């Protein structure tokens, strides 16, 4: 049915039912309300009055099976209309009583006025579908558990704090959704819903689940996202139905059970797991955590790019009787020419690549799927295409799939035991090489990397074939200008080994023999010291050209966005951001390696206005990954007098980890501006002059009582943390308040009481809400979600970082007292160096 503008009757329309069903007119010149077995009154004004009018003609409603009615009506009139339903619509199968069709001045959906249902509705013996979403229910109406034929019950977006035990008496219920409510616990009788197949409990305050929930023998999908859960009961996942249950969790829950029956699990931020039946012989609890990438934890080759965060699955080393499938959501690479996406895992202290399959769900959603041999750390990388084989004692031939002219021939007897070998090939653009050398005729072959399992040399020489550099043939090349270069890690030097090998040149190829594997490269140049030139060219292949930006939020100049962008993405990103931000032009182009550390230092009177996990001595730490978002939003302040004049400061970007001291201006580095200079760029910032409000001091009487929001295990938000949040909200505070559940009339009262004092409005709103939430589990999580829903993810991320830090401190304290087992250590440097 087409939407009708509020307050207007729909235009007359001649409609007919092909089956000859009755049509009831809404009035003169109006479209029919009833067609066939459906009666839709939710988009019409005065829908309850129309229903009462139709009930006066009972013969016209006897065939109705579907009724939709808006709950934005007078409560008394709504109750009177619903009381007539059982007698006049005896065949009703679906009843939709929803709010949410109207919005407030800020665009938020308004709940309907429905707070209860007439007891007589329990007499609807055929009712199978009941939708009470977007209403004001605080308790489940008493008539609902008596609707024995219900198949689907929708209770989302209400104010339910509990569900009655009587809910377990619905023998036919297969679908139940209670999302976006205030549930803190579930009734034990919920486990008696033996026919239930889908249960959605997301966006509530649940901190535990009853063990009886494991009795839902036909459950195929359970959504527990955005609750306060730390674990789920082991009784889950033991269905007798052969269909595999699907469990949906978020990062608030860090474990889940797996039983011999298997299950499908969807975790936060794009992680899916499929445990087939028989993967485990006994129930096991799986723990997981997503770690931000950092050099000590991420394993990358010289020409690899990172496409994901790091996933840790515990217990480490856990193996399965059946293959377990893992899906990781990755950033789609900009190009896959001669490159491939692989999942990399850590085993026995070393990293290895798994066979990976790509599944494209949408243009910007790419899944990397693999079979998991064990539990450990996992990440996704983009690497040069790798060709591998197992070399038997009889010998074999290995060819490059991307460069057919690259071949390696293993003669019989090259090895006594079979060994794995792999090959990677990279190309360098001719224009980049000529720009580097300043030589028009210079050329290079593809760069070849050969590796093997184990350091033992081959027993017989292995023949390597490389194409000659582009534009050359064996008939016209000058052999004195042809150089074969070799690089053996960990040394960073390239050696000219032309004189040490027998280099055979044919019409199109060059062949030579080796007994151990490394990097090989053919160069054609007149330059001397070719090894130094090859080192620079090899580094050029690994460099990314980027620009640095620093923007200030238009409505809140103290909020600064710092970002490192690939050069080709700068214009599109600025076009998207400049509606909300302003700032100087991006920096000049700089070059960075994948995984390179750098940091931002605020200078000339401006400093960071909060303690952050990624902040060392007031400097913000970054790690550059070309395919990930290298962006952070911080709040800055100044000790200078902004009421006297504006503060003109700057932010400078430097390479490396944060040193003990950074020259305030680093003028010497800026004058050098060489390739190895620490300084990369400086961008100006301005904090405008403050003007004292007329009503200044009016909110000074606000009492900020000491409080801690949260709990010891999940982390506290102290009074200082809340003051920091209050200082960042600015004009966005009413939107945050509404998402926290504050009524609009309270916002109006706060505005009036603290008129001309924006800071007082924000502090009063936030602290009055926090005092009401003190001691309540899940309150800190509510604040994080309200900030995210208000498009203030910058503040939400800072609050989440404070909570995570508190959680880690709590875990460390109980480990020190012996109350919890030690977690396995992270690979790489200690966690204390993670932000260095």
C-alpha positions in Angstrom: 0.0 0.0 0.0 1.4 3.4 -0.9 2.3 5.8 1.9 -0.1 8.6 2.5 1.0 12.0 3.7 -0.1 12.7 7.3 -3.4 14.5 7.5 -4.4 13.8 3.9 -6.9 11.2 2.6 -5.6 9.1 -0.2 -7.1 9.9 -3.6 -9.9 7.8 -5.0 -8.7 4.8 -6.9 -10.8 2.2 -8.6 -9.5 -1.2 -7.4 -11.0 -4.5 -8.0 -10.2 -8.0 -6.6 -9.9 -10.6 -9.3 -11.3 -13.2 -6.9 -14.3 -11.1 -6.2 -13.4 -10.3 -2.6 -15.3 -7.6 -0.8 -13.9 -4.0 -0.7 -14.9 -1.6 2.1 -14.7 2.1 1.3 -12.8 4.4 3.7 -15.2 7.2 2.9 -16.2 9.4 -0.1 -13.3 9.7 -2.5 -11.0 7.4 -0.5 -9.2 4.2 -1.5 -10.6 0.9 -0.1 -9.4 -0.1 3.4 -10.2 -3.8 3.1 -9.2 -5.9 0.1 -9.5 -9.6 0.3 -8.4 -10.9 3.7 -6.1 -7.9 4.6 -7.1 -4.9 6.6 -4.4 -2.2 6.8 -5.2 0.8 9.0 -1.7 1.7 10.2 -1.1 4.4 7.6 -4.5 6.1 7.9 -5.3 8.8 10.4 -7.9 7.8 13.0 -7.4 4.1 12.3 -9.1 3.0 15.5 -12.2 5.0 14.7 -12.3 3.4 11.2 -12.0 -0.1 12.9 -14.9 0.7 15.2 -16.9 1.9 12.2 -16.2 -1.4 10.4 -17.1 -3.4 13.4 -20.6 -2.0 13.2 -20.8 -3.9 9.9 -19.7 -7.3 11.2 -20.4 -9.3 8.0 -17.6 -7.4 6.2 -14.9 -8.5 8.7 -15.6 -12.2 9.0 -13.0 -13.1 6.4 -10.2 -10.9 7.6 -7.0 -12.8 8.5 -4.5 -9.9 8.6 -4.9 -6.7 10.6 -2.4 -3.8 10.8 -3.1 -0.9 13.2 -0.9 2.0 14.3 -0.5 2.5 18.1 0.0 6.3 17.7 -3.6 6.7 18.9 -5.4 7.7 22.0 -4.8 4.9 24.5 -8.5 4.7 25.5 -9.7 4.5 21.9 -7.0 2.0 21.1 -8.1 -0.3 23.9 -11.7 0.0 22.9 -11.0 -0.9 19.3 -8.8 -3.9 20.3 -11.5 -5.2 22.6 -13.8 -5.5 19.6 -11.4 -7.6 17.6 -12.0 -11.1 19.0 -15.7 -10.9 18.4 -15.6 -9.4 14.9 -12.4 -10.9 13.4 -12.7 -14.5 14.5 -10.4 -15.8 11.7 -7.5 -13.4 12.4 -4.1 -15.0 11.9 -1.8 -11.9 11.9 -2.1 -8.9 14.2 0.5 -6.0 13.8 0.3 -3.3 16.4 3.4 -1.2 15.8 4.6 2.3 16.6 7.5 4.1 15.1 5.6 5.7 12.2 6.0 9.2 13.7 9.3 11.0 14.4 10.4 13.7 16.8 12.1 17.0 15.8 15.5 15.2 15.7 14.3 12.5 13.4 14.1 9.7 16.0 11.3 7.2 15.9 8.6 7.8 18.5 7.2 4.7 20.3 3.5 3.9 20.2 1.2 4.4 23.2 0.5 0.7 23.7 1.3 -0.4 27.3 -1.1 -3.4 27.5 -3.6 -5.6 25.6 -7.2 -6.4 26.4 -7.5 -9.8 28.1 -10.1 -10.8 25.5 -7.4 -11.1 22.8 -6.4 -14.5 24.3 -9.6 -15.8 22.6 -8.0 -15.4 19.1 -7.6 -19.1 18.6 -6.2 -18.8 15.1 -3.6 -16.1 15.8 -0.2 -17.2 14.6 1.7 -13.8 14.2 1.8 -11.0 16.8 3.9 -7.9 16.3 4.1 -5.4 19.2 7.3 -3.7 18.2 8.1 0.0 18.8 5.7 0.5 21.7 5.9 1.4 25.4 5.4 -2.1 26.9 7.1 -2.5 30.3 5.7 -6.0 31.0 4.4 -8.6 28.6 0.6 -8.4 28.4 -1.0 -11.3 30.4 -3.0 -12.4 27.4 0.0 -13.3 25.2 1.1 -16.5 27.0 -2.5 -17.8 26.4 -2.3 -17.4 22.6 -1.5 -21.1 22.2 -1.3 -20.9 18.4 1.4 -18.2 18.2 4.1 -19.1 15.7 5.9 -15.7 15.7 6.1 -13.1 18.5 7.9 -9.7 17.9 8.6 -7.5 20.9 11.5 -5.3 19.7 12.0 -1.7 20.7 10.0 -1.7 23.9 10.9 -1.2 27.6 10.7 -4.8 28.8 13.0 -5.5 31.8 11.9 -9.1 32.1 9.9 -11.8 30.5 7.4 -13.9 32.4 7.9 -17.6 33.2 4.5 -18.2 31.5 6.1 -17.5 28.1 7.3 -21.1 28.1 3.7 -22.2 27.6 3.6 -21.3 23.9 3.8 -24.7 22.3 3.9 -23.6 18.6 6.3 -20.6 18.9 9.2 -20.8 16.3 10.3 -17.2 16.1 10.9 -14.8 19.0 12.6 -11.4 18.8 13.0 -9.1 21.9 15.8 -6.8 20.6 16.4 -3.3 21.9 14.8 -3.8 25.3 16.1 -3.7 28.9 16.3 -7.4 29.7 18.7 -8.2 32.5 17.8 -11.9 32.8 15.8 -14.6 31.1 13.1 -16.9 32.5 14.1 -20.5 33.0 10.9 -21.5 31.3 12.3 -20.1 28.0 14.0 -23.5 27.6 10.6 -25.2 27.4 9.9 -23.7 24.0 10.8 -26.9 22.2 9.6 -25.6 18.8 11.7 -22.4 18.9 14.0 -22.1 15.9 15.1 -18.4 15.9 15.7 -16.3 19.0 16.9 -12.7 18.8 18.0 -11.2 22.2 20.4 -8.5 20.8 20.7 -5.0 22.2 19.7 -5.8 25.8 21.5 -5.8 29.2 21.9 -9.5 29.7 25.0 -10.5 31.6 24.2 -14.3 31.9 22.0 -16.9 30.3 20.1 -19.7 32.1 21.5 -23.2 31.5 18.0 -24.2 30.5 18.4 -22.4 27.2 20.3 -25.4 26.1 16.9 -27.2 26.0 15.9 -25.4 22.9 16.3 -28.6 20.8 15.3 -27.0 17.5 17.1 -23.7 17.8 18.9 -22.8 14.5 19.9 -19.2 15.2 20.6 -17.3 18.4 21.5 -13.6 18.3 23.2 -12.3 21.5 24.9 -9.3 20.0 25.3 -6.1 22.1 24.8 -7.5 25.6 27.0 -7.6 28.7 27.8 -11.3 28.3 31.3 -12.6 29.0 30.4 -16.2 28.2 27.5 -18.4 27.2 26.4 -21.7 28.9 27.9 -24.9 27.7 24.5 -26.4 27.4 24.0 -24.4 24.2 24.8 -26.2 21.0 23.5 -29.6 21.9 20.5 -29.9 19.5 18.9 -33.1 18.5 17.8 -31.6 15.2 20.3 -32.2 12.5 20.2 -28.6 11.3 23.3 -26.8 12.6 22.6 -24.0 15.1 23.9 -20.5 14.3 25.2 -18.3 17.1 25.7 -14.5 16.7 27.9 -12.7 19.2 29.7 -9.4 19.5 33.0 -8.4 21.1 31.2 -8.0 24.5 31.2 -11.8 24.7 34.7 -13.4 24.4 33.8 -17.1 24.5 31.3 -19.6 23.2 30.8 -23.4 23.5 31.2 -26.0 20.8 29.9 -29.5 21.2 30.2 -32.7 19.1 27.0 -31.6 17.3 28.8 -28.6 15.8 27.6 -25.1 15.2 27.9 -22.0 13.0 29.2 -18.9 14.8 29.2 -15.2 13.7 31.5 -13.0 15.7 32.1 -9.3 15.8 33.7 -7.3 13.0 33.5 -9.9 10.3 34.5 -13.3 11.7 32.6 -16.5 11.0 33.3 -20.1 12.0 31.7 -23.3 11.0 32.2 -26.4 13.2 30.9 -29.5 11.5 29.4 -32.3 13.4 32.1 -34.5 14.8 34.8 -31.7 14.9 35.2 -32.3 18.6 34.6 -35.4 20.7 33.7 -33.5 23.8 32.3 -30.0 24.6 34.9 -27.3 24.5 34.8 -23.6 25.2 36.4 -21.4 22.5 37.8 -18.0 23.5 38.5 -15.3 20.9 39.9 -11.8 20.7 40.5 -9.3 17.9 43.8 -7.5 18.3 44.8 -4.2 16.5 47.7 -4.8 14.1 51.2 -3.8 15.2 54.6 -4.7 13.9 55.5 -7.1 16.7 52.3 -9.1 16.2 51.9 -8.9 12.4 54.0 -11.0 10.2 54.6 -9.5 6.7 57.0 -10.2 3.9 58.9 -7.5 2.2 56.2 -7.0 -0.5 53.1 -8.0 1.6 50.1 -5.8 2.5 47.9 -6.3 5.6 44.1 -6.6 4.9 42.7 -7.4 8.4 43.1 -7.2 12.1 44.6 -10.1 14.0 42.2 -12.8 15.3 43.3 -14.9 18.2 41.5 -18.2 18.9 42.1 -20.2 22.1 43.0 -22.8 23.3 46.1 -22.6 21.2 47.1 -25.7 19.4 43.6 -27.1 19.6 43.0 -29.5 16.7 39.8 -31.0 15.3 38.6 -34.3 13.9 36.8 -32.5 11.1 37.9 -29.5 9.1 36.8 -26.2 10.7 36.0 -23.4 8.3 37.0 -19.8 9.1 35.8 -16.7 7.2 37.5 -13.3 7.7 36.1 -10.1 6.3 38.9 -8.2 4.5 39.5 -4.9 2.9 39.2 -5.5 -0.9 42.6 -4.8 -2.4 42.9 -2.0 -4.9 44.4 -4.4 -7.4 45.0 -8.1 -7.6 47.3 -8.1 -10.6 50.0 -10.7 -10.0 48.9 -10.8 -6.3 46.7 -13.0 -4.2 44.9 -12.9 -0.8 45.8 -15.5 1.8 45.1 -16.2 5.4 48.3 -16.4 7.5 48.5 -18.3 10.8 51.1 -18.9 13.5 52.2 -22.4 14.4 55.2 -23.6 16.5 56.7 -20.1 16.6 56.5 -19.5 12.8 53.9 -18.1 10.4 52.6 -20.0 7.4 50.0 -19.4 4.7 46.8 -21.4 4.3 45.0 -22.3 1.1 42.5 -19.5 0.8 39.3 -19.0 -1.2 37.7 -15.6 -1.8 33.9 -15.0 -1.6 32.6 -11.7 -2.7 29.4 -10.8 -0.9 29.1 -7.2 -2.2 31.4 -4.8 -4.1 33.0 -3.8 -0.9 32.6 -6.9 1.2 35.2 -9.6 0.5 35.5 -12.8 2.6 38.7 -14.9 2.9 37.8 -18.5 3.7 40.2 -21.2 4.8 40.2 -24.5 6.6 41.7 -24.1 10.1 44.2 -26.8 11.1 44.6 -25.6 14.7 43.7 -22.6 16.9 46.2 -19.8 17.1 46.6 -16.3 15.6 45.1 -15.5 12.1 45.4 -12.5 9.8 44.8 -11.8 6.1 47.5 -10.5 3.7 47.9 -9.5 0.1 51.1 -11.0 -1.3 52.7 -11.6 -4.7 51.4 -14.7 -6.3 53.3 -17.7 -5.0 53.8 -20.9 -6.9 54.9 -23.9 -4.8 55.6 -27.6 -5.3 57.1 -30.6 -3.5 60.5 -31.6 -5.0 61.0 -35.4 -5.0 64.4 -37.1 -5.4 63.4 -37.8 -9.0 63.4 -34.0 -9.8 60.7 -31.7 -11.1 59.9 -28.4 -12.9 58.4 -25.3 -11.2 57.0 -22.5 -13.4 55.5 -19.1 -12.5 51.8 -18.8 -13.2 52.1 -15.0 -13.7 55.3 -15.0 -15.7 55.6 -18.1 -17.9 59.2 -17.4 -18.8 60.3 -17.9 -15.2 61.2 -21.5 -14.5 63.2 -23.6 -12.1 64.4 -27.1 -13.1 65.3 -29.6 -10.3 67.4 -32.4 -11.7 67.2 -36.0 -10.4 69.2 -36.3 -7.2 69.0 -32.6 -6.2 67.5 -33.8 -2.9 67.4 -37.1 -1.0 64.2 -36.2 0.9 61.2 -34.4 -0.6 61.2 -30.7 0.2 58.8 -27.9 -0.3 59.9 -25.0 -2.5 58.1 -21.8 -3.5 58.5 -19.0 -6.0 57.4 -15.3 -6.1 57.9 -12.9 -9.0 57.5 -9.1 -9.0 57.8 -6.6 -11.8 59.2 -3.1 -11.7 57.7 -0.5 -14.0 60.2 0.7 -16.6 59.4 4.4 -16.1 60.2 4.1 -12.3 63.5 2.5 -13.1 64.5 5.1 -15.7 63.5 7.9 -13.2 65.7 6.3 -10.6 68.7 5.8 -12.8 68.4 8.7 -15.2 69.3 6.2 -18.0 66.9 5.8 -20.9 68.2 2.4 -21.9 68.3 0.8 -18.5 66.0 -2.2 -18.0 65.5 -5.0 -15.4 64.0 -8.5 -15.5 61.2 -9.6 -13.1 62.5 -9.9 -9.6 62.6 -13.6 -8.5 62.3 -14.8 -4.9 63.0 -18.6 -4.3 62.5 -20.2 -0.9 62.6 -23.8 0.5 61.8 -25.7 3.6 65.0 -26.0 5.6 68.4 -24.4 5.1 70.2 -27.4 3.6 71.7 -26.7 0.1 70.6 -28.8 -2.9 72.9 -31.8 -3.6 73.0 -30.9 -7.3 72.8 -27.5 -9.0 69.3 -26.2 -9.8 68.8 -24.4 -13.1 67.0 -21.0 -12.9 65.6 -19.3 -16.0 64.8 -15.6 -16.1 63.5 -13.5 -19.1 65.9 -11.0 -20.4 65.1 -7.4 -19.5 62.3 -5.9 -21.7 63.5 -4.7 -25.2 66.5 -6.9 -25.2 67.4 -10.1 -27.1 70.4 -12.4 -26.9 71.4 -11.2 -30.4 71.8 -7.4 -29.6 72.6 -7.1 -25.9 76.0 -5.9 -24.6 77.1 -8.7 -22.2 79.3 -6.2 -20.3 76.1 -4.3 -19.2 74.2 -7.4 -18.1 74.4 -8.1 -14.3 73.0 -10.9 -12.3 72.3 -9.7 -8.7 71.8 -11.8 -5.6 70.3 -10.9 -2.2 70.5 -13.2 0.7 68.6 -12.2 3.9 69.1 -11.0 6.5 71.7 -8.9 4.8 70.2 -5.9 3.0 72.9 -5.7 0.3 72.6 -6.8 -3.3 75.8 -8.5 -4.7 76.8 -8.7 -8.3 77.4 -12.5 -8.9 77.7 -12.3 -12.7 81.4 -13.4 -12.7 80.7 -16.2 -10.1 78.2 -18.1 -12.2 78.0 -19.5 -15.7 75.4 -17.2 -17.2 73.9 -18.7 -20.4 72.1 -16.2 -22.6 69.6 -17.4 -25.3 67.5 -15.4 -27.6 64.9 -14.4 -24.9 66.2 -15.9 -21.6 69.2 -16.1 -19.3 69.9 -19.3 -17.4 72.2 -20.0 -14.4 72.6 -22.6 -11.7 72.5 -22.4 -7.9 72.6 -24.7 -4.9 70.7 -22.6 -2.4 67.7 -20.2 -2.8 67.5 -16.4 -2.4 66.5 -13.3 -4.4 67.7 -13.0 -8.0 67.5 -10.0 -10.5 68.9 -9.3 -13.9 70.0 -5.7 -14.6 71.0 -4.1 -17.9 72.7 -0.7 -17.2 76.0 1.2 -17.8 76.0 2.4 -14.2 78.6 1.4 -11.7 77.8 0.1 -8.2 74.8 -1.7 -9.5 74.2 -3.3 -6.0 73.5 0.1 -4.4 71.1 1.0 -7.2 69.3 -2.4 -6.8 68.9 -1.7 -3.1 67.2 1.6 -3.9 65.0 0.0 -6.6 64.0 -2.8 -4.3 63.0 -0.3 -1.6 61.0 1.7 -4.2 59.0 -1.5 -4.9 58.0 -1.5 -1.2 57.2 2.1 -0.8 53.7 3.7 -0.7 53.1 7.3 -1.7 50.9 9.0 0.9 49.7 12.3 2.1 49.0 13.4 5.7 46.0 15.5 6.6 44.9 17.3 9.8 41.3 18.6 9.9 39.3 20.3 12.7 35.6 19.7 13.2 33.6 22.7 12.2 31.3 22.6 15.2 34.1 21.7 17.6 37.5 22.9 16.7 39.1 21.1 19.6 38.4 17.8 17.8 41.2 17.1 15.3 41.2 14.3 12.7 44.6 13.0 11.7 44.9 10.6 8.8 47.5 9.1 6.5 46.0 8.4 3.0 47.3 6.9 -0.2 47.8 9.6 -2.7 45.1 8.4 -5.0 42.5 8.5 -2.2 43.1 12.0 -1.0 40.7 14.0 -3.2 37.7 11.6 -2.6 38.3 11.5 1.1 38.5 15.3 1.5 35.3 15.7 -0.5 33.5 13.5 1.9 35.0 15.0 5.1 35.0 18.8 4.3 31.2 19.0 5.0 32.0 18.4 8.7 35.6 19.4 8.9 38.0 22.1 7.8 41.7 22.5 7.7 44.8 23.2 5.6 45.7 21.5 2.4 47.2 18.0 2.7 50.9 17.6 3.2 53.3 17.1 0.3 53.6 13.4 -0.8 55.8 11.3 1.4 56.8 7.7 1.1 56.2 5.0 3.7 56.8 1.3 4.1 54.0 -1.2 5.0 54.0 -1.5 8.8 56.2 1.6 9.3 55.7 3.4 12.6 55.2 7.2 12.8 53.7 9.6 15.3 52.1 13.0 15.5 53.3 15.7 17.9 51.3 18.8 18.6 53.4 21.9 18.9 53.3 25.7 19.6 51.0 25.6 22.6 48.6 22.9 21.6 48.6 19.5 23.3 46.5 16.3 23.6 43.6 16.7 26.0 43.2 13.1 27.3 45.1 10.0 28.3 44.9 7.5 25.5 46.4 4.0 25.1 48.0 5.2 21.8 49.4 8.4 23.3 53.0 8.6 24.7 54.1 11.8 26.2 51.4 13.7 24.4 52.3 12.2 21.0 49.9 10.0 19.0 51.4 6.8 17.7 50.5 5.3 14.3 51.4 2.2 12.3 51.0 2.6 8.5 49.1 -0.2 6.7 48.3 0.8 3.1 44.9 -1.0 2.9 43.6 -0.1 6.5 42.3 3.1 7.8 45.2 5.1 9.3 42.9 7.6 11.0 42.6 8.9 14.6 40.5 11.6 16.1 41.8 13.4 19.2 40.9 16.3 21.3 43.4 19.0 21.9 43.7 21.8 24.4 46.0 24.6 25.3 47.5 26.2 28.4 47.5 29.6 26.7 44.8 32.2 27.3 42.2 31.7 24.5 40.0 34.5 25.8 42.8 37.0 24.9 43.5 35.7 21.4 43.2 32.6 19.2 46.0 30.0 19.5 47.8 29.2 16.3 49.6 25.9 16.7 50.6 23.0 14.5 50.9 19.3 14.3 54.0 17.6 13.0 54.4 14.1 11.8 57.7 12.1 12.4 58.9 8.7 11.4 59.7 6.0 13.9 58.6 5.3 17.5 58.2 8.2 19.9 61.7 9.2 21.1 62.6 10.7 24.5 62.7 14.2 23.0 61.4 15.6 19.7 62.8 19.0 18.7 59.9 21.4 19.0 60.2 22.7 15.5 62.7 20.3 13.9 63.9 23.0 11.6 67.1 21.1 10.7 65.2 18.1 9.5 62.8 20.2 7.5 65.6 21.9 5.8 67.2 18.6 4.9 64.0 16.9 4.0 66.0 13.9 2.9 64.8 10.4 2.4 66.0 9.4 5.9 64.8 12.5 7.7 62.6 11.9 10.7 60.3 14.8 10.0 57.7 14.3 7.3 55.2 17.2 7.5 53.8 20.0 9.5 50.2 21.3 9.3 48.8 24.3 11.0 46.0 24.2 13.5 44.0 27.1 15.1 42.0 27.1 18.3 39.6 30.2 17.9 39.3 32.8 20.6 36.9 32.0 23.4 34.1 34.5 24.1 32.8 34.3 27.7 29.0 33.5 27.7 26.7 36.0 29.2 25.4 33.5 31.7 28.8 32.3 32.7 28.9 30.6 36.0 25.2 29.8 36.0 26.0 26.1 36.0 28.7 26.3 38.6 26.3 25.0 41.2 26.2 21.6 39.6 27.3 19.0 42.1 29.5 16.3 40.5 29.4 13.6 43.1 32.2 11.0 43.0 31.1 7.9 41.1 32.3 5.0 39.1 30.3 3.9 36.1 30.8 0.2 35.3 32.3 -2.7 37.2 35.8 -3.9 38.1 35.8 -6.8 35.6 34.7 -4.8 32.5 36.3 -1.5 33.5 35.2 1.7 35.2 34.5 5.2 33.9 35.5 7.6 36.6 34.3 11.2 37.2 37.4 12.4 35.3 36.5 10.1 32.3 33.0 11.4 32.2 34.2 15.0 32.4 36.4 14.3 29.4 33.4 12.8 27.5 31.3 15.9 28.5 34.0 18.2 27.1 33.8 16.5 23.7 30.1 16.3 23.1 29.5 19.9 22.2 26.2 20.6 20.3 25.7 16.8 19.8 24.7 16.3 23.4 20.9 16.2 22.8 21.2 13.4 20.3 23.4 11.4 22.7 20.9 12.1 25.5 17.9 10.8 23.5 19.9 7.6 22.6 20.6 7.2 26.4 16.9 7.1 26.9 16.3 10.6 28.4 12.8 11.9 27.6 12.6 15.0 25.5 10.9 17.0 28.3 14.0 16.5 30.5 16.2 17.9 27.7 14.0 21.0 27.6 14.3 21.4 31.4 18.1 21.1 31.2 18.3 23.7 28.4 16.2 26.1 30.5 18.0 25.6 33.7 21.4 26.0 32.1 20.6 28.5 29.3 23.6 30.3 27.9 25.9 27.6 29.5 26.5 24.8 27.0 29.1 23.1 29.3 26.6 23.1 32.2 23.9 21.5 30.0 26.2 18.7 28.9 27.6 18.0 32.4 24.2 18.0 34.0 22.7 15.7 31.4 25.7 13.2 31.6 26.1 13.1 35.3 22.4 13.0 36.2 22.2 10.0 33.9 25.3 8.4 35.3 24.1 8.8 38.9 20.9 7.0 38.0 22.9 4.2 36.4 25.5 3.9 39.2 25.8 0.2 40.2 23.8 -1.0 37.2 25.6 -3.6 35.0 26.0 -2.6 31.4 25.7 1.1 31.9 29.1 1.9 30.4 28.1 -0.2 27.3 24.9 1.8 27.0 27.0 5.0 26.8 29.3 3.5 24.1 26.3 2.5 22.0 24.6 5.9 22.5 27.7 7.6 21.3 28.0 5.3 18.2 24.3 5.8 17.3 24.9 9.6 17.6 27.7 9.4 15.0 30.3 10.2 17.7 32.4 7.1 17.1 35.5 9.1 18.0 34.4 9.5 21.6 33.0 6.0 21.7 36.4 4.6 20.7 38.1 6.5 23.5 35.6 5.3 26.0 36.0 1.7 24.8 39.8 2.1 25.1 39.4 3.2 28.7 37.1 0.2 29.5 39.5 -2.2 27.7 42.4 -0.8 29.7 40.5 -1.3 33.0 39.5 -4.8 31.9 43.2 -5.7 31.3 44.2 -4.3 34.6 41.6 -6.3 36.3 42.7 -9.5 34.6 46.3 -8.8 35.5 45.4 -8.3 39.1 43.5 -11.6 39.5 46.3 -13.4 37.8 48.8 -11.9 40.2 46.7 -13.2 43.1 46.4 -16.6 41.4 42.6 -16.4 40.8 42.9 -17.0 37.0 45.1 -19.0 34.7 47.7 -17.2 32.7 46.9 -16.5 29.0 49.4 -17.6 26.4 51.8 -14.8 25.5 51.4 -12.9 22.4 53.9 -13.4 19.6 56.5 -10.7 19.2 57.5 -8.1 21.8 55.8 -7.7 25.2 52.4 -6.0 25.3 53.9 -3.0 27.0 55.7 -2.2 23.7 52.6 -2.6 21.6 52.1 1.1 21.3 55.7 2.1 20.9 
